[in-house]
């Protein structure tokens, strides 16, 4: 089962994890230029969704991963892919960066 974590609840999810967590932003480069998050108690890794299978070795399955996209659909697909490939601590950031801007950091532009 993939945890669904709202941006406003991400700190609690991170605190409940054993080990340094990764927020995996799976948006495309133009989206990253339009709006990005700043690492706050987590490592930020940016790998576009379609590149995740080929770049899987860049991620450590022993670390918790919370996936982020624009609204939460692509990140959910990546979270399921990671869980299917051996990641045990995976979450989807529900609402994506759009919700991040509304709930967590209004300085992040909405697009």
VENKA-V240493 format. One line per field, one symbol per residue. phi: phi as a letter, one per 40 degrees, with the letter a starting at -180 (. if undefined). Layout:
BEGIN
phi=???
END
This chain:
BEGIN
phi=.ccbbcdcbcdccdcccchccbcccbccdcccccabbcdbgacbbbbddccddcbdccbbccccbbcbacbhccccccdcccccbhccbbbbccggcccdccbbaccccca
END
